[in-house]
Amino acid sequence: MPSGIGASYRSLADDVYKSTTVAENKFSVIESVKKAFSFSSGGAARRSDPLLTRTDAQQATPEGGAANSTMPSDSMDDIELRNIQLQFPQARTMSREDSQLHEERVETGRGSVVVAVQGNRSRPAILTYHDLGLNYVSGYQTFFNYIDMRALLENFCVYHVTAPGQEEGAPTLPEDFVYPTMDELSDQLSFVLSHFGLRSVIGFGVGAGANVLARYALAHPGKIEALCIINCVSTQAGWIEWGYQKLNTRHLRSKGMTQGVLDYLMWHHFGRGTEERNHDLVQVYRNYFERHVNPTNLALFIDSYIRRTDLNIVREMDPGRKNNTHTLSMPVINITGALSPHVDDTVTLNGRLDPTNSTWMKIQDCGMVLEEQPAKVSEAFRLFLQGQGYVAPLTENKMANYRRASLEALDVVSKLQTQTPAPHWSASNINITENPISEAVVC
């Protein structure tokens, strides 16, 4: 006979099943009902409840009491949650006080910029540039401190470039200061490379910073070995963007960080529905934009960004004319988030790049990919560098997982080869090689 809920039963008759049964263990359906009512009823009401009396249970047997259906009630003291304490996550902070970073101010033809160096300077160089409203601390600190990126950076040195006036605690720029255009911001990178004695770098930019790096790569293709750009816009500003940003710059100059400017910045970085995805992360960046951004300097940076010109890059499919085409000649990985407002812009850029050396990647369930999906971005960046010939080792745990999977696959193959004895494999004589990312990847 099938067992009941919370107990198993046996029939009182030998050959014919009857509905009269006797519970063989401690709990029964009636006991389950008792305990359910005990949470919602008082003690007196619980004792007087007809569902909890012996009469109903005794009527279930022919003798009116062959089975005692009222089991002793278990004490609830041993399962009450007495020692549960709420533990709140530690507050996320963005601080410049990092012993692994060393800031230097570099003089350029259009003012000075702050460059933060992270890592051994004898290693290959990665040059980063941030987006609107951010700097190297708020834009890259969390991502480059991610565990996979820390393992990767053992073989690289990162140079974080901050746009003029966008660093932490920057004083307000003078009223007569003419902020550099996007092309002039890209020209400043030549002074940075010269200051640190860098022959070539790997570019890593987000948003406005990606546009600056793309301009520098077009003007100096021999200085950029590979380019990783996130939410990059290759066209000039449209009328809607121009109108919104003009209104934002006016508010930033006259009223400071208003609610309208704050909402636009949150949309620019995260897209829509961010509160539902990650409320804590939203509060961190809202607090940062309100308290740690110089509104006047940000207005100048935004004004320069909306005055940008088109990159004028063209996809040329004729092999004989590719050398004369104005496009990014170095390997490019073009990344965006599925919830980002810049997805269409990255698709437009991808359509203008050479498909033989570019990859477009859209990461699901995120808008600000470095904050919401750092694992996927770091893995994609590692494979991208490995495809360019750089040594980009995995962490020990991931390497162990890859080796374990390889050993299991080799064991299956050896079992199928029954004609010859299977060779002895060990983790020390297996060389695992991964291919670079394909033409288009959606994670």
URNORPE-V959812 format. One record per pair of residues at least 12 apart in sequence whose ideal C-beta (glycine too) atoms are under 10 Angstrom apart, sorted by the first residue. I is the first residue (numbers start at 1). J is the second residue. D is the distance in whole Angstrom. If there is no record, write none. Layout:
<<I;J;D> <I;J;D>>
This chain:
<<1;17;7> <1;21;8> <3;24;10> <4;21;8> <4;23;8> <4;27;10> <4;28;8> <4;29;6> <4;32;10> <5;27;9> <5;28;9> <5;29;6> <5;32;7> <6;23;9> <6;25;8> <6;26;9> <6;27;4> <6;28;6> <6;29;7> <6;30;10> <6;31;7> <6;32;6> <6;35;10> <7;21;9> <7;22;10> <7;23;5> <7;24;7> <7;25;5> <7;26;8> <7;27;5> <7;28;5> <7;29;7> <7;30;10> <7;31;8> <7;32;9> <8;21;10> <8;23;8> <8;24;5> <8;25;7> <9;21;4> <9;22;7> <9;23;6> <9;24;7> <9;25;10> <9;28;9> <10;22;7> <10;23;9> <10;24;6> <12;61;8> <12;62;8> <12;66;8> <12;67;9> <18;62;9> <19;60;8> <20;60;7> <20;61;6> <20;62;6> <20;63;10> <20;66;9> <20;67;9> <21;60;8> <21;61;9> <21;67;8> <22;60;9> <22;61;8> <22;66;7> <22;67;5> <22;68;10> <22;69;9> <23;57;10> <23;67;7> <23;68;10> <23;69;8> <23;71;8> <25;71;10> <26;71;6> <26;72;9> <26;74;8> <27;71;7> <27;74;9> <28;57;9> <28;67;10> <28;69;7> <28;70;10> <28;71;7> <30;51;7> <30;52;8> <30;56;8> <30;57;6> <30;60;9> <30;69;6> <30;70;8> <30;71;9> <31;52;9> <31;57;10> <31;69;9> <31;70;8> <31;71;6> <31;72;10> <31;73;8> <31;74;9> <33;49;9> <33;51;6> <33;52;8> <34;46;8> <34;49;8> <34;51;7> <34;52;5> <34;70;8> <34;71;9> <34;73;7> <34;74;10> <35;52;10> <35;73;8> <35;74;8> <35;76;8> <36;51;10> <37;49;6> <37;51;7> <37;52;7> <38;52;8> <38;73;7> <38;74;10> <38;76;8> <39;76;9> <46;73;9> <52;70;8> <52;73;9> <53;69;10> <53;70;8> <54;68;8> <54;69;7> <54;70;5> <55;69;10> <55;70;10> <56;69;8> <56;70;10> <57;69;3> <57;70;6> <57;71;10> <58;70;9> <88;280;10> <89;280;7> <91;280;9> <91;283;10> <91;284;8> <91;287;10> <92;142;8> <92;280;7> <92;281;8> <92;283;9> <92;284;5> <92;285;9> <92;287;9> <92;288;10> <93;141;10> <93;284;9> <93;288;10> <94;134;10> <94;135;9> <94;137;5> <94;138;5> <94;139;10> <94;141;6> <94;142;8> <94;168;8> <94;284;8> <94;285;9> <94;287;10> <94;288;6> <94;292;7> <95;137;7> <95;141;8> <95;168;9> <96;114;10> <96;116;8> <96;135;9> <96;136;9> <96;137;6> <96;141;9> <96;167;8> <96;168;5> <96;169;8> <97;137;10> <98;116;8> <98;118;8> <98;137;8> <98;141;7> <98;144;10> <98;145;8> <100;116;10> <100;117;9> <100;118;6> <100;119;8> <100;144;9> <100;145;9> <100;150;9> <100;153;9> <100;158;10> <101;116;5> <101;117;7> <101;118;5> <101;119;9> <101;136;8> <101;137;9> <101;141;9> <101;144;10> <101;158;9> <101;160;8> <102;115;9> <102;116;7> <102;117;5> <102;118;8> <102;119;10> <102;121;10> <103;115;7> <103;116;5> <103;117;8> <103;136;9> <103;160;9> <103;162;9> <103;167;8> <103;168;10> <104;116;8> <104;117;7> <104;159;9> <104;192;9> <104;195;8> <104;196;8> <105;162;10> <105;167;9> <105;195;10> <106;159;10> <106;161;8> <106;188;8> <106;189;10> <106;191;6> <106;192;5> <106;193;10> <106;194;9> <106;195;5> <106;196;8> <107;188;10> <107;191;7> <107;195;8> <108;164;9> <108;180;9> <108;184;9> <108;185;9> <108;187;8> <108;188;4> <108;189;9> <108;190;8> <108;191;4> <108;192;8> <108;194;10> <108;195;9> <109;180;9> <109;184;8> <109;187;7> <109;188;7> <109;190;9> <109;191;7> <110;164;8> <110;178;8> <110;179;9> <110;180;4> <110;181;9> <110;184;5> <110;185;8> <110;187;7> <110;188;6> <110;191;9> <111;164;5> <111;165;9> <111;173;9> <111;177;8> <111;178;9> <111;179;9> <111;180;7> <111;184;9> <111;188;8> <112;164;7> <112;188;9> <112;191;9> <113;161;6> <113;162;6> <113;163;7> <113;164;6> <113;165;9> <113;166;9> <113;167;9> <113;180;10> <113;185;9> <113;188;6> <113;189;9> <113;191;8> <113;192;7> <113;195;10> <114;135;8> <114;136;8> <114;160;9> <114;161;8> <114;162;5> <114;163;9> <114;164;9> <114;165;10> <114;166;9> <114;167;4> <114;168;9> <114;170;8> <115;127;9> <115;128;10> <115;136;8> <115;159;6> <115;160;7> <115;161;5> <115;162;7> <115;167;10> <115;189;10> <115;191;10> <115;192;6> <115;195;8> <115;196;8> <116;128;9> <116;135;9> <116;136;5> <116;137;8> <116;140;9> <116;141;10> <116;158;8> <116;159;8> <116;160;4> <116;161;8> <116;162;7> <116;167;9> <117;157;7> <117;158;7> <117;159;6> <117;160;8> <117;196;8> <118;136;9> <118;140;9> <118;141;10> <118;144;7> <118;145;10> <118;153;7> <118;156;9> <118;157;7> <118;158;4> <118;159;8> <118;160;7> <119;144;9> <119;153;6> <119;154;8> <119;155;9> <119;156;6> <119;157;4> <119;158;6> <119;159;9> <120;153;9> <120;154;8> <120;155;9> <120;156;8> <120;157;6> <121;157;5> <121;159;9> <121;196;7> <121;197;9> <121;198;9> <122;157;8> <123;153;8> <123;154;8> <123;155;6> <123;156;5> <123;157;4> <123;158;9> <124;155;7> <124;156;5> <124;157;7> <124;198;10> <124;200;9> <124;201;8> <124;202;7> <124;225;8> <124;385;9> <124;390;7> <124;391;9> <125;156;7> <125;157;6> <125;158;8> <125;159;6> <125;193;8> <125;196;8> <125;197;10> <125;198;5> <125;199;9> <125;200;8> <125;201;4> <125;202;7> <125;203;10> <125;225;9> <126;144;9> <126;152;10> <126;153;8> <126;156;5> <126;157;7> <126;158;5> <126;159;7> <126;160;9> <126;201;7> <126;202;5> <126;203;8> <126;204;6> <126;226;9> <126;228;9> <126;381;9> <126;385;9> <127;157;10> <127;158;8> <127;159;5> <127;160;8> <127;161;6> <127;189;7> <127;192;7> <127;193;8> <127;196;10> <127;198;8> <127;200;10> <127;201;4> <127;202;7> <127;203;6> <127;204;7> <127;205;8> <127;209;10> <127;213;7> <127;216;9> <127;223;9> <127;224;8> <127;227;10> <128;140;6> <128;143;9> <128;144;8> <128;158;6> <128;159;7> <128;160;5> <128;161;7> <128;162;9> <128;201;10> <128;202;10> <128;203;8> <128;204;5> <128;205;7> <128;206;8> <128;209;7> <128;213;9> <128;228;9> <129;159;10> <129;160;8> <129;161;5> <129;162;8> <129;163;8> <129;185;8> <129;186;9> <129;189;8> <129;203;8> <129;204;8> <129;205;4> <129;206;8> <129;207;9> <129;208;8> <129;209;3> <129;210;7> <129;211;9> <129;212;5> <129;213;5> <129;216;9> <129;229;10> <130;160;8> <130;161;8> <130;162;7> <130;163;7> <130;166;7> <130;205;8> <130;206;6> <130;207;8> <130;208;8> <130;209;5> <130;210;10> <130;212;9> <130;301;10> <131;163;10> <131;205;8> <131;206;5> <131;207;3> <131;208;5> <131;209;6> <131;210;8> <131;211;10> <131;230;8> <131;231;8> <131;265;10> <131;268;8> <131;269;7> <131;301;10> <131;305;9> <131;368;9> <131;370;10> <132;163;9> <132;166;9> <132;206;10> <132;207;6> <132;208;5> <132;209;9> <132;245;9> <132;248;10> <132;264;10> <132;265;7> <132;268;6> <132;269;8> <132;293;10> <132;298;7> <132;301;6> <132;302;6> <132;305;6> <132;306;10> <133;166;8> <133;207;9> <133;208;9> <133;257;9> <133;261;9> <133;262;9> <133;264;10> <133;265;5> <133;266;10> <133;268;8> <133;269;8> <133;285;9> <133;288;8> <133;289;6> <133;292;10> <133;293;6> <133;295;10> <133;298;6> <133;301;8> <133;302;8> <134;162;9> <134;163;9> <134;166;8> <134;206;8> <134;207;8> <134;208;9> <134;209;8> <134;265;9> <134;269;8> <134;285;9> <134;288;9> <134;289;9> <134;293;9> <134;298;10> <135;160;8> <135;161;10> <135;162;5> <135;163;8> <135;165;10> <135;166;5> <135;167;5> <135;168;6> <135;170;9> <135;292;9> <135;293;9> <136;158;9> <136;159;9> <136;160;3> <136;161;7> <136;162;5> <136;166;9> <136;167;8> <136;168;9> <136;209;10> <137;160;8> <137;162;9> <137;167;8> <137;168;6> <137;288;9> <137;292;9> <138;166;10> <138;168;8> <138;269;10> <138;284;9> <138;285;8> <138;288;6> <138;289;9> <138;292;8> <138;293;9> <138;371;10> <139;160;8> <139;162;9> <139;166;10> <139;205;10> <139;206;6> <139;207;9> <139;209;8> <139;269;9> <139;368;10> <139;370;7> <139;371;9> <140;158;8> <140;160;6> <140;204;8> <140;206;8> <140;209;10> <140;370;7> <141;160;9> <141;370;10> <142;281;10> <142;284;10> <142;370;7> <142;371;6> <142;374;7> <143;204;10> <143;206;10> <143;369;9> <143;370;4> <143;371;7> <143;374;5> <143;377;7> <143;378;7> <143;381;10> <144;158;6> <144;160;8> <144;204;10> <144;370;9> <144;374;9> <144;378;9> <145;374;9> <146;370;9> <146;374;4> <146;375;7> <146;377;9> <146;378;6> <147;374;9> <147;375;9> <147;378;9> <147;395;7> <147;397;9> <148;374;8> <148;375;6> <148;377;9> <148;378;4> <148;379;7> <148;381;9> <148;382;7> <148;394;8> <148;395;6> <148;397;10> <148;398;8> <149;370;10> <149;374;7> <149;375;10> <149;377;9> <149;378;5> <149;381;8> <149;382;9> <150;378;10> <150;395;9> <151;378;9> <151;382;9> <151;392;9> <151;393;7> <151;394;7> <151;395;5> <151;396;8> <151;397;10> <151;398;9> <151;399;10> <152;378;7> <152;379;10> <152;381;7> <152;382;6> <152;385;8> <152;390;9> <152;391;10> <152;392;6> <152;393;8> <152;394;9> <152;395;9> <154;391;10> <154;393;8> <155;385;9> <155;390;7> <155;391;6> <155;392;7> <155;393;7> <156;202;8> <156;385;8> <156;390;8> <156;391;10> <156;392;9> <157;196;9> <157;198;9> <157;201;10> <158;201;10> <158;202;9> <158;204;8> <159;189;10> <159;192;7> <159;193;9> <159;195;10> <159;196;7> <159;198;8> <159;201;7> <159;204;10> <160;204;9> <161;185;9> <161;188;8> <161;189;7> <161;192;6> <161;205;9> <161;209;8> <161;212;9> <161;213;9> <162;209;10> <163;179;9> <163;180;8> <163;185;6> <163;188;9> <163;208;8> <163;209;8> <163;212;8> <163;297;9> <163;298;10> <163;300;9> <163;301;6> <163;304;9> <163;305;10> <164;177;8> <164;179;7> <164;180;7> <164;184;10> <164;185;8> <164;188;8> <164;297;8> <164;300;8> <164;301;8> <164;304;10> <165;177;8> <165;179;8> <165;294;7> <165;296;8> <165;297;3> <165;298;8> <165;299;10> <165;300;7> <165;301;7> <166;293;8> <166;294;8> <166;297;6> <166;298;7> <166;300;9> <166;301;6> <167;294;9> <167;297;9> <168;292;7> <168;293;10> <168;294;10> <169;292;8> <169;294;9> <170;293;9> <170;294;5> <170;296;10> <170;297;6> <170;298;10> <171;294;8> <171;296;10> <171;297;9> <172;294;6> <172;295;9> <172;296;5> <172;297;6> <172;300;10> <173;294;8> <173;296;7> <173;297;6> <173;299;10> <173;300;6> <173;301;10> <175;296;9> <177;296;10> <177;297;9> <177;300;8> <178;300;9> <178;304;10> <179;297;9> <179;299;9> <179;300;4> <179;301;7> <179;302;10> <179;303;7> <179;304;5> <179;307;10> <180;212;10> <180;300;9> <180;301;9> <180;304;7> <181;215;10> <181;303;10> <181;304;6> <181;305;10> <181;307;7> <181;308;8> <181;309;8> <182;208;8> <182;211;6> <182;212;6> <182;214;10> <182;215;6> <182;304;6> <182;305;7> <182;306;10> <182;307;7> <182;308;4> <182;309;7> <182;311;10> <183;212;9> <183;215;6> <183;216;9> <183;218;10> <183;219;8> <183;304;10> <183;308;9> <183;309;7> <184;212;10> <184;215;10> <184;304;9> <185;208;9> <185;209;9> <185;211;9> <185;212;5> <185;213;10> <185;215;8> <185;216;9> <185;301;9> <185;304;7> <185;305;9> <185;308;10> <186;211;9> <186;212;5> <186;213;7> <186;214;8> <186;215;4> <186;216;4> <186;217;9> <186;218;9> <186;219;7> <186;220;9> <187;212;10> <187;215;9> <187;216;8> <187;219;8> <187;220;9> <188;212;9> <188;216;9> <189;201;8> <189;203;9> <189;212;7> <189;213;8> <189;215;9> <189;216;5> <189;217;10> <189;219;9> <189;220;8> <189;223;8> <189;224;9> <190;216;8> <190;219;9> <190;220;7> <190;223;8> <192;216;10> <193;216;9> <193;220;9> <193;223;6> <198;223;8> <199;222;9> <199;223;8> <199;225;10> <200;220;9> <200;222;7> <200;223;5> <200;224;7> <200;225;5> <200;226;9> <200;330;10> <201;213;9> <201;216;9> <201;217;10> <201;223;7> <201;224;6> <201;225;7> <201;226;9> <201;227;10> <202;224;8> <202;225;6> <202;226;5> <202;227;8> <202;228;7> <202;330;9> <202;331;10> <202;381;9> <202;384;9> <202;385;7> <202;388;8> <202;390;8> <203;216;7> <203;217;6> <203;223;9> <203;224;5> <203;225;8> <203;226;7> <203;227;4> <203;228;7> <203;229;7> <203;328;10> <203;330;8> <203;332;9> <204;226;9> <204;227;8> <204;228;5> <204;229;8> <204;230;8> <204;333;10> <204;370;10> <204;381;8> <205;217;10> <205;227;8> <205;228;8> <205;229;5> <205;230;7> <205;231;9> <205;232;7> <206;228;9> <206;229;8> <206;230;4> <206;231;6> <206;232;8> <206;269;9> <206;335;9> <206;368;9> <206;369;9> <206;370;7> <207;229;9> <207;230;7> <207;231;5> <207;232;7> <207;233;8> <207;268;8> <207;269;8> <207;305;9> <207;340;10> <207;342;7> <207;345;10> <207;368;10> <208;231;9> <208;232;9> <208;233;8> <208;268;10> <208;301;7> <208;302;9> <208;304;9> <208;305;5> <208;306;10> <208;308;8> <209;229;9> <209;230;9> <209;231;10> <209;232;9> <210;227;8> <210;228;9> <210;229;4> <210;230;6> <210;231;7> <210;232;4> <210;233;8> <210;234;10> <210;334;9> <210;335;9> <210;342;10> <210;346;10> <210;349;9> <211;229;8> <211;231;10> <211;232;6> <211;233;6> <211;234;8> <211;305;8> <211;308;6> <211;311;8> <211;349;10> <212;232;10> <212;304;10> <212;305;9> <212;308;9> <213;227;6> <213;228;9> <213;229;7> <213;232;8> <214;227;7> <214;229;6> <214;232;6> <214;233;9> <214;234;7> <214;311;6> <214;313;8> <214;328;7> <214;332;9> <214;349;8> <215;308;9> <215;309;9> <215;311;7> <217;229;9> <217;311;10> <217;327;10> <217;328;6> <217;329;8> <217;330;6> <217;332;8> <218;311;7> <218;312;8> <218;313;7> <218;326;7> <218;327;8> <218;328;7> <218;329;9> <221;327;10> <221;328;8> <221;329;5> <221;330;6> <222;329;9> <222;330;9> <223;330;10> <224;328;8> <224;329;9> <224;330;5> <224;331;10> <224;332;10> <225;330;6> <225;331;8> <225;385;10> <225;388;7> <225;389;10> <225;390;9> <226;330;6> <226;331;5> <226;332;8> <226;333;8> <226;357;9> <226;381;10> <226;384;7> <226;385;7> <226;387;9> <226;388;5> <226;389;10> <226;390;9> <227;328;7> <227;330;6> <227;331;7> <227;332;5> <227;333;7> <227;334;9> <227;357;10> <227;358;9> <227;384;10> <228;331;9> <228;332;8> <228;333;5> <228;334;9> <228;335;7> <228;359;10> <228;361;10> <228;377;9> <228;380;8> <228;381;6> <228;384;6> <228;385;9> <229;328;9> <229;332;7> <229;333;7> <229;334;6> <229;335;7> <229;336;10> <229;346;8> <229;349;8> <230;333;9> <230;334;8> <230;335;5> <230;336;7> <230;337;8> <230;340;9> <230;342;9> <230;346;8> <230;361;10> <230;363;10> <230;368;9> <230;369;6> <230;370;7> <230;377;8> <231;268;9> <231;269;9> <231;334;9> <231;335;8> <231;336;5> <231;337;8> <231;340;6> <231;341;9> <231;342;4> <231;343;8> <231;345;7> <231;346;6> <231;349;10> <231;367;9> <231;368;9> <231;369;8> <232;311;9> <232;332;9> <232;334;7> <232;335;9> <232;336;9> <232;342;8> <232;345;7> <232;346;6> <232;348;10> <232;349;6> <232;350;10> <233;305;9> <233;308;8> <233;310;10> <233;311;9> <233;342;7> <233;344;10> <233;345;4> <233;346;8> <233;348;8> <233;349;7> <234;308;10> <234;310;7> <234;311;4> <234;312;9> <234;313;6> <234;328;10> <234;334;10> <234;345;7> <234;346;9> <234;348;6> <234;349;4> <234;350;9> <234;351;9> <234;352;6> <234;353;9> <235;308;9> <235;309;9> <235;310;5> <235;311;8> <235;312;10> <235;345;7> <235;348;7> <235;349;8> <235;352;9> <236;306;9> <236;307;8> <236;308;6> <236;309;6> <236;310;5> <236;311;9> <237;305;8> <237;306;4> <237;307;8> <237;308;7> <237;309;10> <238;306;10> <241;268;10> <241;305;9> <241;306;7> <241;341;10> <242;306;5> <242;307;9> <243;306;9> <244;260;9> <244;261;10> <244;264;6> <244;267;10> <244;268;9> <244;302;10> <244;306;9> <245;261;10> <245;264;8> <245;268;9> <245;299;9> <245;302;5> <245;303;8> <245;305;7> <245;306;5> <245;307;10> <246;302;9> <246;303;8> <246;306;7> <247;260;7> <247;261;8> <247;264;9> <248;260;7> <248;261;5> <248;262;10> <248;263;10> <248;264;6> <248;265;8> <248;268;10> <248;295;10> <248;298;9> <248;299;7> <248;302;6> <248;303;9> <248;306;9> <249;261;9> <249;295;9> <249;296;10> <249;298;8> <249;299;4> <249;300;8> <249;301;9> <249;302;5> <249;303;5> <249;305;10> <249;306;8> <250;299;8> <250;303;10> <251;264;10> <251;295;8> <251;299;8> <252;293;9> <252;294;9> <252;295;4> <252;296;7> <252;297;9> <252;298;6> <252;299;4> <252;300;9> <252;301;10> <252;302;8> <252;303;9> <253;295;7> <253;296;6> <253;298;10> <253;299;5> <253;300;9> <253;303;9> <254;295;9> <254;296;10> <254;299;9> <255;295;8> <256;290;9> <256;293;10> <256;294;10> <256;295;5> <256;296;9> <256;299;10> <257;286;10> <257;289;6> <257;290;5> <257;291;9> <257;292;10> <257;293;7> <257;294;10> <257;295;5> <257;298;8> <258;295;9> <259;290;10> <261;289;8> <261;290;10> <261;293;10> <261;295;8> <261;298;9> <261;299;9> <261;302;9> <262;285;9> <262;286;6> <262;289;6> <262;290;7> <262;293;10> <263;286;9> <264;302;10> <265;285;8> <265;286;9> <265;288;10> <265;289;6> <265;293;9> <265;298;9> <265;302;10> <266;282;7> <266;285;7> <266;286;7> <266;289;8> <266;367;10> <266;368;10> <267;340;10> <267;341;6> <267;367;9> <268;302;10> <268;340;9> <268;341;7> <268;342;8> <268;367;9> <268;368;10> <269;282;10> <269;285;7> <269;289;9> <269;337;10> <269;340;9> <269;341;9> <269;342;10> <269;367;7> <269;368;5> <269;370;10> <269;371;8> <270;282;7> <270;285;8> <270;337;9> <270;339;8> <270;340;8> <270;341;9> <270;366;9> <270;367;4> <270;368;5> <270;371;8> <270;372;8> <271;337;7> <271;338;9> <271;339;4> <271;340;5> <271;341;5> <271;342;9> <271;343;9> <271;366;9> <271;367;3> <271;368;8> <272;339;7> <272;340;10> <272;341;8> <272;367;8> <273;339;7> <273;367;8> <274;286;10> <274;339;8> <274;366;10> <274;367;7> <274;368;8> <274;372;9> <277;339;8> <277;365;7> <277;366;8> <277;367;8> <277;368;10> <277;372;7> <278;366;9> <278;367;10> <278;368;9> <278;371;8> <278;372;7> <281;368;8> <281;371;6> <281;372;7> <284;371;9> <285;368;8> <285;371;8> <310;352;10> <311;326;9> <311;327;9> <311;328;9> <311;349;8> <311;352;8> <312;326;6> <312;327;9> <312;352;9> <313;325;8> <313;326;6> <313;327;5> <313;328;6> <313;349;8> <313;352;5> <313;353;7> <313;354;9> <314;326;6> <314;327;6> <314;352;6> <314;353;10> <314;354;10> <315;327;7> <315;350;9> <315;351;7> <315;352;5> <315;353;6> <315;354;6> <315;355;7> <315;358;9> <316;354;7> <317;354;9> <317;355;8> <317;356;10> <319;356;10> <322;354;7> <322;356;9> <325;354;8> <327;352;7> <327;353;7> <327;354;6> <327;357;9> <327;358;9> <328;349;9> <328;352;9> <328;353;6> <328;354;7> <328;357;8> <328;358;7> <329;354;8> <329;357;7> <330;354;10> <330;357;7> <330;358;10> <330;388;9> <331;354;10> <331;356;10> <331;357;5> <331;358;7> <331;359;8> <331;384;7> <331;385;10> <331;387;7> <331;388;6> <331;436;9> <332;349;9> <332;350;9> <332;353;6> <332;354;8> <332;357;7> <332;358;4> <332;359;7> <332;360;9> <332;384;9> <333;358;8> <333;359;5> <333;360;8> <333;361;6> <333;377;10> <333;380;7> <333;381;7> <333;383;9> <333;384;5> <333;385;10> <333;387;9> <333;436;9> <333;437;7> <333;441;9> <334;346;6> <334;347;9> <334;349;6> <334;350;5> <334;353;7> <334;358;6> <334;359;7> <334;360;5> <334;361;7> <334;362;9> <334;440;10> <335;359;9> <335;360;8> <335;361;5> <335;362;8> <335;363;7> <335;369;6> <335;370;9> <335;373;10> <335;376;9> <335;377;7> <335;380;7> <335;381;9> <335;384;10> <335;441;9> <335;443;10> <336;349;10> <336;350;9> <336;360;8> <336;361;8> <336;362;6> <336;363;7> <336;366;10> <336;367;9> <336;369;7> <337;362;7> <337;363;5> <337;364;8> <337;365;8> <337;366;4> <337;367;5> <337;368;7> <337;369;5> <337;370;9> <337;371;10> <337;372;7> <337;373;7> <337;376;10> <337;377;10> <338;362;6> <338;363;7> <338;364;5> <338;365;7> <338;366;7> <338;367;8> <338;369;9> <338;373;10> <338;442;8> <338;443;9> <339;363;9> <339;364;8> <339;365;7> <339;366;6> <339;367;4> <339;368;9> <339;369;10> <339;372;9> <340;362;9> <340;363;9> <340;366;8> <340;367;5> <340;368;8> <340;369;8> <341;367;8> <342;367;9> <343;362;7> <343;367;9> <346;360;7> <346;361;9> <346;362;8> <347;360;7> <347;362;9> <350;439;10> <350;440;8> <355;439;6> <355;440;9> <356;439;9> <358;439;8> <358;440;10> <359;380;9> <359;383;10> <359;384;7> <359;387;9> <359;436;8> <359;437;5> <359;438;7> <359;439;6> <359;440;7> <359;441;7> <360;437;10> <360;439;8> <360;440;5> <360;441;8> <360;442;9> <361;376;9> <361;377;9> <361;380;6> <361;384;9> <361;437;7> <361;438;10> <361;440;7> <361;441;5> <361;442;7> <361;443;7> <362;440;8> <362;441;8> <362;442;5> <362;443;8> <363;376;5> <363;377;7> <363;380;8> <363;441;9> <363;442;8> <363;443;5> <364;376;9> <364;442;7> <364;443;6> <365;443;9> <366;443;10> <369;443;10> <373;443;8> <375;443;10> <376;441;10> <376;443;5> <377;443;9> <379;394;9> <379;398;9> <379;437;9> <379;443;9> <380;436;10> <380;437;6> <380;441;7> <380;443;8> <381;437;10> <382;394;8> <382;395;10> <382;398;10> <382;434;9> <383;434;6> <383;435;8> <383;436;6> <383;437;5> <383;441;10> <384;436;6> <384;437;6> <385;436;9> <386;433;9> <386;434;7> <386;435;9> <386;436;7> <386;437;10> <387;434;9> <387;435;7> <387;436;3> <387;437;7> <388;436;8> <392;434;9> <394;432;9> <394;434;9> <399;427;9> <399;432;8> <400;427;8> <402;430;9> <402;432;5> <402;434;8> <403;426;10> <403;427;5> <403;428;10> <403;430;6> <403;432;7> <404;427;8> <405;432;9> <406;425;9> <406;427;8> <406;430;6> <406;431;10> <406;432;6> <407;425;6> <407;426;8> <407;427;7> <407;430;7> <410;422;9> <410;423;9> <410;425;5> <410;430;8> <411;425;8> <413;425;10>>
